Amino acid sequence: MCTGSHPPDISRSLRIRFKKGTMTIAAEIQAKTLEAKIKSGCARVGIVGLGYVGLPLAVEFAKAGFDVTGIDLNSAKTERVNAGDSYIGDIPSGVLSDLVRAVKLEATTDFSIIRDLDTINICVPTPLRKTKDPDMSYIVSSCEEIQKYLHPGMLIILESTTYPGTTDELLLPMFEKSGLRAGQDFYLCFSPERVDPGNPKYQTANIPKVVGGITPACTEMGRLFYSQALSHVVPVSSTQVAEMVKLLENTFRMINIGLVNEMALMCDRMGINVWEVIEAAATKPFGFMPFYPGPGLGGHCIPIDPFYLSWKTKQAGIEARFIELAGYINGQMPHFVVDKIQNALNDAGKPIKGSRMHILGVAYKKDIEDLRESPALDVMLLLKRRGARLSYSDPYVPQLQLDGEILSAVPESLVREADCAAIITDHSAFDYGRIASSANLIVDTRNALKGMNGSHIVRL
């Protein structure tokens, strides 16, 4: 059975150092106590930030038998969690409600609960400022609250994507102001979140988990913690390595998407079907990985994370040329799509100003409800500024705000009333055969109409 919330309270005067190192008796006891709690499932787990990363992580540890407390300043989120009502597509409400009823998972807006917790995972947003500099305010404010209640024997892991050095340079000094020392009195790690919303095969439990600590003892405690709930843990030598892992993963995708988007621009100018080119190239069994063009980048990672690396390297006097170029190309894709739409309308003898324009899919990727950084919003805003009258269909997004105006989704059948339709997000729920047959003019940015032909179909 689980007994007690904290390791034994031993006064500083009794902290006698071992001859072989700097660890104290108290620190040794705290380490053994936390290790025993983690192994037995008795550790009280805290998750700061209950979004697309935090809530699935909280669910996995609750399913593994831990008592989990989610902390989020958004009371609407905490109330929904406590009601067993999931707002994350990958977490069924039935699963969440079962854990809440079993008193394995609860949520609060009160950071003081940290004084009773053994572990904390920080899963808060890390957006970019308009200048493309990292906005660390969510991390800083969370750590300020954690620091108030930091106690010996705690494990703290940052999961929010950030620049290399954040954990050592920002978090460590904040927490050590208390007089406690990382690797002795508490444990501090970084572990990059790897979330792919809507992926039916790879989710939090079975995606390998990278973790690196301030000290080897921190890394080992982080590895032990994650191994209780996740299928595979990959320890690395430092927090900086773990931070760079995440940036490499998403920079790899961003640059390759930028390459194929540039290829799409070239193929368009030369009258070549870029989708056929990629399909044929993908038959090569080695040395090639297919990426696909589209209306632009979206989501919480790929459009943002590489610029953390670019910002950091500029401080070191290095220019991240690939990142900057790929960012420019990807950023131009919404403009290219709108130009494509306008040219298609012109060829049909209709000016874009005043035309009825219907957007199919506004989420940043297929079969999810996530609007973060969605290129559809950029396309719609550009169309609106050119005078088009907008409507949209999306089975996952019933309503959105665009330039101060609230738009509500309409049935996809209304595509027949539009002067032009554009497939921006290729949701599986759309009936593409009916859409292709009923649309007056349609621009397909995702190759959703593959195999369908007609003079009214315009492909990216």
DRENDO-1510 file (C-alpha; in Angstrom, 1 decimal, always signed):
<recs>
REC; n; res; u; v; w
REC; 1; MET; +0.0; +0.0; +0.0 .
REC; 2; CYS; +1.0; +3.6; -0.5 .
REC; 3; THR; +1.9; +5.3; +2.8 .
REC; 4; GLY; +2.9; +9.0; +3.2 .
REC; 5; SER; +3.4; +11.7; +0.7 .
REC; 6; HIS; +6.9; +12.8; +1.5 .
REC; 7; PRO; +10.3; +11.3; +2.3 .
REC; 8; PRO; +11.4; +11.5; +5.9 .
REC; 9; ASP; +12.1; +15.0; +7.2 .
REC; 10; ILE; +15.8; +15.2; +8.2 .
REC; 11; SER; +17.2; +18.5; +9.4 .
REC; 12; ARG; +20.1; +20.1; +7.5 .
REC; 13; SER; +22.5; +19.6; +10.4 .
REC; 14; LEU; +22.2; +15.8; +10.0 .
REC; 15; ARG; +23.1; +15.8; +6.3 .
REC; 16; ILE; +26.5; +14.1; +6.5 .
REC; 17; ARG; +28.3; +13.7; +3.3 .
REC; 18; PHE; +29.4; +10.4; +2.0 .
REC; 19; LYS; +33.2; +9.9; +1.5 .
REC; 20; LYS; +32.7; +8.8; -2.1 .
REC; 21; GLY; +30.7; +11.8; -3.3 .
REC; 22; THR; +28.6; +14.8; -2.4 .
REC; 23; MET; +25.3; +13.1; -1.8 .
REC; 24; THR; +24.0; +13.5; +1.7 .
REC; 25; ILE; +22.3; +10.9; +3.9 .
REC; 26; ALA; +19.1; +12.8; +3.6 .
REC; 27; ALA; +19.4; +13.0; -0.2 .
REC; 28; GLU; +20.1; +9.3; -0.3 .
REC; 29; ILE; +17.0; +8.6; +1.7 .
REC; 30; GLN; +14.9; +10.9; -0.5 .
REC; 31; ALA; +16.2; +9.3; -3.6 .
REC; 32; LYS; +15.4; +5.8; -2.3 .
REC; 33; THR; +11.9; +6.9; -1.1 .
REC; 34; LEU; +11.0; +8.5; -4.5 .
REC; 35; GLU; +12.3; +5.5; -6.3 .
REC; 36; ALA; +10.2; +3.2; -4.2 .
REC; 37; LYS; +7.1; +5.4; -4.7 .
REC; 38; ILE; +7.6; +5.4; -8.4 .
REC; 39; LYS; +8.2; +1.6; -8.7 .
REC; 40; SER; +5.2; +0.8; -6.4 .
REC; 41; GLY; +2.8; +3.3; -8.2 .
REC; 42; CYS; +2.5; +5.3; -5.0 .
REC; 43; ALA; +4.0; +8.5; -6.3 .
REC; 44; ARG; +1.6; +11.3; -6.7 .
REC; 45; VAL; +1.9; +12.6; -10.2 .
REC; 46; GLY; +1.2; +16.2; -11.3 .
REC; 47; ILE; +0.7; +17.5; -14.8 .
REC; 48; VAL; +0.9; +21.3; -15.4 .
REC; 49; GLY; -1.0; +22.1; -18.6 .
REC; 50; LEU; -3.9; +20.0; -19.7 .
REC; 51; GLY; -3.8; +20.4; -23.5 .
REC; 52; TYR; -2.9; +18.0; -26.3 .
REC; 53; VAL; +0.2; +16.9; -24.5 .
REC; 54; GLY; -0.7; +17.1; -20.8 .
REC; 55; LEU; -4.1; +15.4; -20.7 .
REC; 56; PRO; -3.1; +12.3; -22.7 .
REC; 57; LEU; +0.0; +12.0; -20.4 .
REC; 58; ALA; -2.2; +12.3; -17.3 .
REC; 59; VAL; -4.5; +9.6; -18.6 .
REC; 60; GLU; -1.6; +7.2; -19.3 .
REC; 61; PHE; -0.2; +7.5; -15.8 .
REC; 62; ALA; -3.7; +7.3; -14.2 .
REC; 63; LYS; -4.3; +4.1; -16.3 .
REC; 64; ALA; -1.0; +2.8; -14.9 .
REC; 65; GLY; -2.4; +3.1; -11.4 .
REC; 66; PHE; -0.9; +6.4; -10.3 .
REC; 67; ASP; -2.9; +9.1; -8.5 .
REC; 68; VAL; -2.7; +12.0; -11.0 .
REC; 69; THR; -3.5; +15.7; -10.5 .
REC; 70; GLY; -3.8; +18.0; -13.6 .
REC; 71; ILE; -3.1; +21.7; -13.0 .
REC; 72; ASP; -4.4; +24.3; -15.5 .
REC; 73; LEU; -5.3; +27.9; -15.1 .
REC; 74; ASN; -8.2; +27.4; -17.5 .
REC; 75; SER; -11.1; +26.5; -15.2 .
REC; 76; ALA; -13.2; +25.4; -18.1 .
REC; 77; LYS; -10.7; +22.6; -18.8 .
REC; 78; THR; -10.4; +21.5; -15.2 .
REC; 79; GLU; -14.2; +21.4; -14.8 .
REC; 80; ARG; -14.5; +19.3; -17.9 .
REC; 81; VAL; -11.8; +16.9; -16.7 .
REC; 82; ASN; -13.5; +16.5; -13.3 .
REC; 83; ALA; -16.8; +15.9; -15.1 .
REC; 84; GLY; -15.1; +13.2; -17.2 .
REC; 85; ASP; -15.8; +15.2; -20.4 .
REC; 86; SER; -12.8; +15.0; -22.8 .
REC; 87; TYR; -12.0; +17.9; -25.1 .
REC; 88; ILE; -9.1; +16.0; -26.7 .
REC; 89; GLY; -10.0; +13.8; -29.7 .
REC; 90; ASP; -7.6; +11.1; -28.8 .
REC; 91; ILE; -9.0; +10.7; -25.3 .
REC; 92; PRO; -12.5; +9.2; -25.3 .
REC; 93; SER; -14.8; +10.6; -22.6 .
REC; 94; GLY; -15.6; +7.1; -21.4 .
REC; 95; VAL; -11.9; +6.5; -20.6 .
REC; 96; LEU; -11.6; +9.8; -18.8 .
REC; 97; SER; -14.8; +9.5; -16.8 .
REC; 98; ASP; -13.7; +6.0; -15.7 .
REC; 99; LEU; -10.5; +7.3; -14.3 .
REC; 100; VAL; -12.2; +10.3; -12.6 .
REC; 101; ARG; -14.8; +8.0; -11.0 .
REC; 102; ALA; -12.0; +5.7; -9.8 .
REC; 103; VAL; -10.3; +8.8; -8.2 .
REC; 104; LYS; -7.2; +8.2; -10.2 .
REC; 105; LEU; -7.4; +11.5; -12.0 .
REC; 106; GLU; -8.5; +15.0; -11.0 .
REC; 107; ALA; -7.9; +18.5; -12.1 .
REC; 108; THR; -7.5; +21.9; -10.3 .
REC; 109; THR; -6.5; +25.5; -10.9 .
REC; 110; ASP; -4.7; +25.6; -7.6 .
REC; 111; PHE; -0.9; +25.3; -7.8 .
REC; 112; SER; -0.6; +24.8; -4.0 .
REC; 113; ILE; -1.5; +21.1; -4.6 .
REC; 114; ILE; +2.2; +20.7; -5.6 .
REC; 115; ARG; +3.2; +20.6; -2.0 .
REC; 116; ASP; +1.6; +17.1; -1.9 .
REC; 117; LEU; +3.0; +15.9; -5.2 .
REC; 118; ASP; +6.1; +13.8; -5.9 .
REC; 119; THR; +6.5; +14.4; -9.7 .
REC; 120; ILE; +5.6; +17.3; -12.0 .
REC; 121; ASN; +5.5; +17.4; -15.8 .
REC; 122; ILE; +5.3; +20.8; -17.3 .
REC; 123; CYS; +3.3; +20.7; -20.6 .
REC; 124; VAL; +2.5; +24.3; -21.3 .
REC; 125; PRO; +2.5; +26.2; -24.6 .
REC; 126; THR; +5.7; +27.7; -26.0 .
REC; 127; PRO; +4.5; +30.0; -28.9 .
REC; 128; LEU; +6.6; +32.4; -31.0 .
REC; 129; ARG; +6.3; +36.1; -30.7 .
REC; 130; LYS; +5.6; +38.1; -33.9 .
REC; 131; THR; +9.4; +38.6; -34.2 .
REC; 132; LYS; +9.8; +34.7; -34.2 .
REC; 133; ASP; +11.5; +34.9; -30.8 .
REC; 134; PRO; +10.5; +32.2; -28.2 .
REC; 135; ASP; +7.8; +33.3; -25.8 .
REC; 136; MET; +8.8; +31.6; -22.6 .
REC; 137; SER; +6.2; +33.3; -20.4 .
REC; 138; TYR; +4.1; +30.2; -19.9 .
REC; 139; ILE; +7.1; +28.1; -18.8 .
REC; 140; VAL; +8.4; +30.9; -16.5 .
REC; 141; SER; +5.0; +31.5; -14.8 .
REC; 142; SER; +4.5; +27.8; -14.3 .
REC; 143; CYS; +8.0; +27.4; -12.8 .
REC; 144; GLU; +7.5; +30.4; -10.5 .
REC; 145; GLU; +4.4; +28.6; -9.1 .
REC; 146; ILE; +6.2; +25.3; -8.8 .
REC; 147; GLN; +9.2; +27.0; -7.0 .
REC; 148; LYS; +6.9; +28.2; -4.3 .
REC; 149; TYR; +6.0; +24.6; -3.3 .
REC; 150; LEU; +9.2; +22.8; -4.3 .
REC; 151; HIS; +10.2; +20.3; -1.7 .
REC; 152; PRO; +13.0; +17.7; -1.3 .
REC; 153; GLY; +12.5; +14.4; -3.2 .
REC; 154; MET; +10.6; +15.9; -6.2 .
REC; 155; LEU; +11.0; +15.0; -9.8 .
REC; 156; ILE; +10.3; +17.8; -12.3 .
REC; 157; ILE; +10.3; +17.3; -16.0 .
REC; 158; LEU; +9.8; +19.9; -18.7 .
REC; 159; GLU; +8.1; +18.7; -21.8 .
REC; 160; SER; +7.3; +22.0; -23.5 .
REC; 161; THR; +9.2; +22.4; -26.8 .
REC; 162; THR; +12.0; +25.0; -26.4 .
REC; 163; TYR; +15.5; +25.9; -27.4 .
REC; 164; PRO; +18.6; +24.0; -26.3 .
REC; 165; GLY; +19.7; +25.1; -22.9 .
REC; 166; THR; +16.3; +26.1; -21.5 .
REC; 167; THR; +16.3; +23.6; -18.7 .
REC; 168; ASP; +19.8; +24.3; -17.5 .
REC; 169; GLU; +19.8; +28.1; -18.1 .
REC; 170; LEU; +16.2; +29.0; -17.1 .
REC; 171; LEU; +14.7; +26.3; -14.9 .
REC; 172; LEU; +17.7; +25.1; -12.9 .
REC; 173; PRO; +18.6; +28.6; -11.4 .
REC; 174; MET; +14.9; +29.2; -10.5 .
REC; 175; PHE; +14.6; +26.0; -8.6 .
REC; 176; GLU; +18.0; +26.1; -6.9 .
REC; 177; LYS; +17.1; +29.5; -5.4 .
REC; 178; SER; +15.4; +27.5; -2.8 .
REC; 179; GLY; +18.7; +26.1; -1.6 .
REC; 180; LEU; +17.9; +22.7; -2.9 .
REC; 181; ARG; +20.3; +21.1; -5.4 .
REC; 182; ALA; +19.4; +19.2; -8.6 .
REC; 183; GLY; +20.5; +15.6; -8.5 .
REC; 184; GLN; +20.6; +15.6; -4.8 .
REC; 185; ASP; +17.5; +17.2; -3.3 .
REC; 186; PHE; +15.3; +17.2; -6.3 .
REC; 187; TYR; +15.5; +15.8; -9.9 .
REC; 188; LEU; +15.2; +17.9; -13.0 .
REC; 189; CYS; +14.8; +16.6; -16.6 .
REC; 190; PHE; +13.7; +17.5; -20.1 .
REC; 191; SER; +11.6; +15.1; -22.2 .
REC; 192; PRO; +10.4; +16.3; -25.6 .
REC; 193; GLU; +6.7; +15.7; -26.2 .
REC; 194; ARG; +5.9; +13.6; -29.2 .
REC; 195; VAL; +2.2; +14.0; -30.0 .
REC; 196; ASP; +0.6; +13.3; -33.3 .
REC; 197; PRO; -3.1; +14.1; -32.9 .
REC; 198; GLY; -5.4; +11.8; -34.7 .
REC; 199; ASN; -2.8; +9.1; -35.3 .
REC; 200; PRO; -4.5; +5.7; -34.7 .
REC; 201; LYS; -1.3; +3.8; -34.5 .
REC; 202; TYR; +1.1; +5.9; -32.4 .
REC; 203; GLN; -0.1; +7.6; -29.3 .
REC; 204; THR; +1.4; +8.7; -25.9 .
REC; 205; ALA; +1.7; +5.1; -24.5 .
REC; 206; ASN; +3.6; +3.6; -27.4 .
REC; 207; ILE; +5.7; +6.5; -28.8 .
REC; 208; PRO; +9.3; +6.1; -27.5 .
REC; 209; LYS; +10.0; +8.7; -24.8 .
REC; 210; VAL; +13.4; +10.5; -24.8 .
REC; 211; VAL; +14.5; +11.9; -21.5 .
REC; 212; GLY; +17.7; +13.7; -20.4 .
REC; 213; GLY; +18.5; +15.1; -16.9 .
REC; 214; ILE; +20.7; +17.7; -15.3 .
REC; 215; THR; +22.7; +14.9; -13.8 .
REC; 216; PRO; +22.9; +11.2; -14.4 .
REC; 217; ALA; +20.8; +10.7; -11.3 .
REC; 218; CYS; +18.1; +13.0; -12.7 .
REC; 219; THR; +18.2; +11.1; -16.0 .
REC; 220; GLU; +17.8; +7.8; -14.2 .
REC; 221; MET; +14.9; +9.0; -12.1 .
REC; 222; GLY; +13.2; +10.4; -15.2 .
REC; 223; ARG; +13.7; +7.1; -17.1 .
REC; 224; LEU; +12.3; +5.1; -14.1 .
REC; 225; PHE; +9.3; +7.4; -13.9 .
REC; 226; TYR; +8.3; +7.1; -17.6 .
REC; 227; SER; +8.9; +3.4; -17.8 .
REC; 228; GLN; +6.0; +2.8; -15.4 .
REC; 229; ALA; +3.4; +4.0; -17.9 .
REC; 230; LEU; +5.1; +4.2; -21.4 .
REC; 231; SER; +6.3; +1.3; -23.5 .
REC; 232; HIS; +9.8; +2.5; -24.4 .
REC; 233; VAL; +12.1; +5.1; -22.8 .
REC; 234; VAL; +15.3; +6.4; -24.4 .
REC; 235; PRO; +17.6; +8.1; -21.9 .
REC; 236; VAL; +20.2; +10.6; -23.3 .
REC; 237; SER; +23.2; +12.2; -21.7 .
REC; 238; SER; +21.9; +15.7; -21.0 .
REC; 239; THR; +18.9; +18.0; -21.1 .
REC; 240; GLN; +20.5; +19.9; -24.1 .
REC; 241; VAL; +20.6; +16.7; -26.1 .
REC; 242; ALA; +16.9; +15.9; -25.3 .
REC; 243; GLU; +15.9; +19.5; -26.2 .
REC; 244; MET; +17.8; +19.3; -29.5 .
REC; 245; VAL; +16.2; +15.9; -30.4 .
REC; 246; LYS; +12.8; +17.6; -30.6 .
REC; 247; LEU; +14.0; +20.4; -32.7 .
REC; 248; LEU; +15.8; +18.0; -35.1 .
REC; 249; GLU; +12.7; +15.9; -35.6 .
REC; 250; ASN; +10.5; +18.9; -36.5 .
REC; 251; THR; +13.1; +20.8; -38.4 .
REC; 252; PHE; +13.6; +17.6; -40.5 .
REC; 253; ARG; +9.9; +17.7; -41.4 .
REC; 254; MET; +9.7; +21.4; -41.9 .
REC; 255; ILE; +12.7; +21.5; -44.4 .
REC; 256; ASN; +11.5; +18.4; -46.3 .
REC; 257; ILE; +8.0; +19.9; -46.6 .
REC; 258; GLY; +9.6; +23.1; -47.7 .
REC; 259; LEU; +11.5; +21.2; -50.4 .
REC; 260; VAL; +8.4; +19.4; -51.7 .
REC; 261; ASN; +6.4; +22.7; -51.6 .
REC; 262; GLU; +9.1; +24.3; -53.7 .
REC; 263; MET; +8.9; +21.3; -56.0 .
REC; 264; ALA; +5.2; +21.9; -56.3 .
REC; 265; LEU; +5.8; +25.5; -57.3 .
REC; 266; MET; +8.2; +24.4; -60.0 .
REC; 267; CYS; +6.0; +21.7; -61.3 .
REC; 268; ASP; +3.0; +24.1; -61.5 .
REC; 269; ARG; +5.1; +26.5; -63.6 .
REC; 270; MET; +6.2; +23.6; -65.9 .
REC; 271; GLY; +2.8; +22.0; -66.2 .
REC; 272; ILE; +3.9; +18.8; -64.4 .
REC; 273; ASN; +1.7; +16.9; -61.9 .
REC; 274; VAL; +3.7; +17.0; -58.7 .
REC; 275; TRP; +1.6; +14.3; -57.1 .
REC; 276; GLU; +2.4; +11.8; -59.8 .
REC; 277; VAL; +6.1; +12.7; -59.5 .
REC; 278; ILE; +6.1; +12.0; -55.7 .
REC; 279; GLU; +4.1; +8.8; -56.1 .
REC; 280; ALA; +6.6; +7.5; -58.7 .
REC; 281; ALA; +9.7; +8.6; -56.6 .
REC; 282; ALA; +8.2; +6.8; -53.6 .
REC; 283; THR; +8.6; +3.5; -55.3 .
REC; 284; LYS; +12.3; +3.7; -54.7 .
REC; 285; PRO; +13.0; +1.3; -51.8 .
REC; 286; PHE; +15.9; +3.2; -50.4 .
REC; 287; GLY; +17.2; +6.7; -50.1 .
REC; 288; PHE; +13.8; +8.4; -50.4 .
REC; 289; MET; +11.0; +9.3; -48.0 .
REC; 290; PRO; +7.9; +10.9; -49.5 .
REC; 291; PHE; +6.7; +14.2; -48.2 .
REC; 292; TYR; +3.7; +16.0; -49.7 .
REC; 293; PRO; +2.9; +19.6; -50.6 .
REC; 294; GLY; +0.0; +21.5; -49.3 .
REC; 295; PRO; -1.5; +24.9; -48.5 .
REC; 296; GLY; +1.0; +25.6; -45.7 .
REC; 297; LEU; +2.2; +24.3; -42.4 .
REC; 298; GLY; -0.1; +23.9; -39.4 .
REC; 299; GLY; -0.1; +22.5; -35.9 .
REC; 300; HIS; +1.6; +23.2; -32.6 .
REC; 301; CYS; +5.1; +22.0; -33.7 .
REC; 302; ILE; +6.3; +22.1; -37.2 .
REC; 303; PRO; +5.6; +25.8; -38.1 .
REC; 304; ILE; +7.1; +26.9; -34.7 .
REC; 305; ASP; +9.7; +24.6; -33.3 .
REC; 306; PRO; +12.5; +25.1; -35.9 .
REC; 307; PHE; +12.5; +28.8; -35.2 .
REC; 308; TYR; +13.5; +28.1; -31.6 .
REC; 309; LEU; +16.7; +26.5; -33.1 .
REC; 310; SER; +17.1; +29.4; -35.5 .
REC; 311; TRP; +16.8; +31.9; -32.7 .
REC; 312; LYS; +19.3; +30.1; -30.5 .
REC; 313; THR; +21.9; +29.6; -33.3 .
REC; 314; LYS; +21.7; +33.4; -34.1 .
REC; 315; GLN; +22.8; +34.0; -30.5 .
REC; 316; ALA; +25.8; +31.8; -31.2 .
REC; 317; GLY; +26.6; +33.7; -34.4 .
REC; 318; ILE; +25.4; +30.9; -36.7 .
REC; 319; GLU; +22.8; +31.5; -39.5 .
REC; 320; ALA; +20.3; +28.6; -39.8 .
REC; 321; ARG; +19.9; +29.0; -43.6 .
REC; 322; PHE; +17.9; +25.9; -44.3 .
REC; 323; ILE; +15.3; +26.7; -41.6 .
REC; 324; GLU; +14.9; +30.3; -42.8 .
REC; 325; LEU; +14.5; +29.3; -46.4 .
REC; 326; ALA; +12.1; +26.5; -45.7 .
REC; 327; GLY; +10.1; +28.8; -43.4 .
REC; 328; TYR; +9.9; +31.4; -46.2 .
REC; 329; ILE; +8.7; +28.8; -48.8 .
REC; 330; ASN; +6.1; +27.2; -46.5 .
REC; 331; GLY; +4.9; +30.7; -45.5 .
REC; 332; GLN; +4.3; +31.5; -49.1 .
REC; 333; MET; +2.0; +28.5; -49.8 .
REC; 334; PRO; -1.3; +30.1; -48.6 .
REC; 335; HIS; -0.6; +33.0; -51.0 .
REC; 336; PHE; +0.2; +30.5; -53.8 .
REC; 337; VAL; -3.1; +28.7; -53.1 .
REC; 338; VAL; -5.1; +31.9; -53.2 .
REC; 339; ASP; -3.4; +33.0; -56.4 .
REC; 340; LYS; -4.3; +29.5; -57.8 .
REC; 341; ILE; -8.0; +30.1; -56.8 .
REC; 342; GLN; -8.0; +33.6; -58.3 .
REC; 343; ASN; -6.5; +32.3; -61.6 .
REC; 344; ALA; -9.1; +29.5; -61.7 .
REC; 345; LEU; -11.9; +32.0; -61.2 .
REC; 346; ASN; -10.5; +34.3; -63.8 .
REC; 347; ASP; -10.3; +31.5; -66.3 .
REC; 348; ALA; -14.0; +30.8; -65.6 .
REC; 349; GLY; -14.8; +34.4; -66.3 .
REC; 350; LYS; -15.5; +35.4; -62.6 .
REC; 351; PRO; -13.6; +37.9; -60.5 .
REC; 352; ILE; -12.6; +36.9; -57.0 .
REC; 353; LYS; -14.2; +39.9; -55.5 .
REC; 354; GLY; -17.8; +39.1; -54.7 .
REC; 355; SER; -17.4; +35.4; -55.6 .
REC; 356; ARG; -18.8; +32.8; -53.3 .
REC; 357; MET; -15.9; +30.8; -52.0 .
REC; 358; HIS; -16.4; +27.5; -50.0 .
REC; 359; ILE; -13.5; +26.0; -48.0 .
REC; 360; LEU; -13.5; +22.3; -47.3 .
REC; 361; GLY; -11.6; +21.5; -44.1 .
REC; 362; VAL; -10.2; +24.1; -41.8 .
REC; 363; ALA; -8.3; +22.0; -39.1 .
REC; 364; TYR; -4.6; +21.9; -39.6 .
REC; 365; LYS; -4.6; +18.2; -40.5 .
REC; 366; LYS; -7.1; +15.6; -41.5 .
REC; 367; ASP; -9.6; +14.0; -39.1 .
REC; 368; ILE; -8.9; +16.2; -36.0 .
REC; 369; GLU; -10.4; +19.3; -34.6 .
REC; 370; ASP; -7.2; +21.2; -34.0 .
REC; 371; LEU; -7.1; +24.7; -35.5 .
REC; 372; ARG; -3.6; +25.8; -34.2 .
REC; 373; GLU; -1.6; +27.5; -36.9 .
REC; 374; SER; -3.9; +26.1; -39.6 .
REC; 375; PRO; -3.1; +27.2; -43.1 .
REC; 376; ALA; -6.8; +27.2; -43.8 .
REC; 377; LEU; -7.2; +30.3; -41.7 .
REC; 378; ASP; -4.5; +32.1; -43.7 .
REC; 379; VAL; -6.1; +31.1; -47.0 .
REC; 380; MET; -9.5; +32.3; -45.8 .
REC; 381; LEU; -8.2; +35.6; -44.5 .
REC; 382; LEU; -6.4; +36.2; -47.8 .
REC; 383; LEU; -9.6; +35.4; -49.8 .
REC; 384; LYS; -11.6; +37.7; -47.6 .
REC; 385; ARG; -9.2; +40.5; -48.1 .
REC; 386; ARG; -9.5; +40.0; -51.9 .
REC; 387; GLY; -13.3; +40.4; -51.6 .
REC; 388; ALA; -14.5; +36.8; -51.7 .
REC; 389; ARG; -17.6; +35.7; -49.7 .
REC; 390; LEU; -16.7; +32.8; -47.5 .
REC; 391; SER; -18.3; +29.7; -46.2 .
REC; 392; TYR; -16.8; +26.5; -44.9 .
REC; 393; SER; -17.5; +22.8; -44.1 .
REC; 394; ASP; -15.6; +20.9; -41.4 .
REC; 395; PRO; -17.1; +18.0; -39.4 .
REC; 396; TYR; -14.7; +18.6; -36.6 .
REC; 397; VAL; -14.8; +22.4; -36.3 .
REC; 398; PRO; -18.4; +23.7; -35.9 .
REC; 399; GLN; -17.4; +27.3; -35.5 .
REC; 400; LEU; -14.3; +29.6; -35.9 .
REC; 401; GLN; -13.3; +33.2; -35.6 .
REC; 402; LEU; -11.8; +35.0; -38.6 .
REC; 403; ASP; -10.7; +38.6; -38.5 .
REC; 404; GLY; -13.2; +39.3; -35.7 .
REC; 405; GLU; -16.1; +37.5; -37.5 .
REC; 406; ILE; -17.7; +34.3; -36.2 .
REC; 407; LEU; -18.3; +31.7; -39.0 .
REC; 408; SER; -20.2; +28.5; -38.5 .
REC; 409; ALA; -19.8; +25.4; -40.5 .
REC; 410; VAL; -22.4; +24.4; -43.1 .
REC; 411; PRO; -23.1; +21.1; -44.8 .
REC; 412; GLU; -20.6; +20.1; -47.5 .
REC; 413; SER; -23.5; +19.7; -49.9 .
REC; 414; LEU; -23.6; +23.5; -50.2 .
REC; 415; VAL; -20.5; +23.3; -52.2 .
REC; 416; ARG; -22.7; +23.3; -55.3 .
REC; 417; GLU; -23.8; +26.9; -54.5 .
REC; 418; ALA; -20.3; +28.2; -54.5 .
REC; 419; ASP; -18.5; +29.8; -57.4 .
REC; 420; CYS; -15.4; +27.9; -56.3 .
REC; 421; ALA; -14.5; +25.4; -53.6 .
REC; 422; ALA; -11.1; +24.6; -52.2 .
REC; 423; ILE; -10.0; +21.4; -50.4 .
REC; 424; ILE; -7.7; +22.7; -47.7 .
REC; 425; THR; -7.9; +19.8; -45.2 .
REC; 426; ASP; -8.7; +16.4; -46.6 .
REC; 427; HIS; -11.0; +14.9; -43.9 .
REC; 428; SER; -11.9; +11.3; -44.5 .
REC; 429; ALA; -15.6; +12.1; -43.7 .
REC; 430; PHE; -16.0; +14.2; -46.9 .
REC; 431; ASP; -17.7; +12.5; -49.9 .
REC; 432; TYR; -15.2; +13.5; -52.5 .
REC; 433; GLY; -17.0; +11.8; -55.4 .
REC; 434; ARG; -20.2; +13.9; -54.7 .
REC; 435; ILE; -18.1; +17.0; -54.1 .
REC; 436; ALA; -16.3; +16.6; -57.4 .
REC; 437; SER; -19.5; +16.0; -59.3 .
REC; 438; SER; -21.5; +18.9; -57.7 .
REC; 439; ALA; -18.8; +21.6; -57.5 .
REC; 440; ASN; -18.8; +24.3; -60.2 .
REC; 441; LEU; -15.1; +24.8; -59.8 .
REC; 442; ILE; -12.8; +23.2; -57.3 .
REC; 443; VAL; -9.1; +23.7; -56.3 .
REC; 444; ASP; -7.6; +20.6; -54.6 .
REC; 445; THR; -4.6; +21.3; -52.4 .
REC; 446; ARG; -4.3; +17.8; -51.0 .
REC; 447; ASN; -4.8; +15.5; -54.0 .
REC; 448; ALA; -8.0; +14.3; -52.4 .
REC; 449; LEU; -9.6; +14.0; -55.8 .
REC; 450; LYS; -6.9; +11.6; -57.1 .
REC; 451; GLY; -8.2; +9.6; -60.1 .
REC; 452; MET; -11.0; +12.1; -60.7 .
REC; 453; ASN; -10.8; +14.2; -63.8 .
REC; 454; GLY; -12.7; +17.2; -65.2 .
REC; 455; SER; -12.0; +20.7; -66.5 .
REC; 456; HIS; -13.4; +22.1; -63.3 .
REC; 457; ILE; -10.8; +20.4; -61.1 .
REC; 458; VAL; -7.6; +22.3; -60.5 .
REC; 459; ARG; -4.8; +20.7; -58.6 .
REC; 460; LEU; -2.0; +22.2; -56.5 .
</recs>
